[in-house]
Amino acid sequence: MKILRPEEITTFPHSRELSAEEIKEAYALARAAFTAEDLQRYTEVDEGVPAEEVLAEMEKTQQRADQGAG
């Protein structure tokens, strides 16, 4: 079994049931592949987008939808 990073995936694999051993192996591989660089992403503050901007955009979208439906 090989753990793939998102950038390595070219097609979406079919899902299947994993045995208990395969699940343990997958977790072990994932833990081993998790690097300090991966962890760094979770230690930095992401300012994100202010809620006011998101709300304003949602209101504009709703107004356009209401105008198109009427």
Secondary structure, 3 states (H helix, E strand, C coil): CCCCCHHHCCCCCCCCCCCHHHHHHHHHHHHHHCCHHHHHCCCCCCCCCCHHHHHHHHHHHHHHHHHHHC
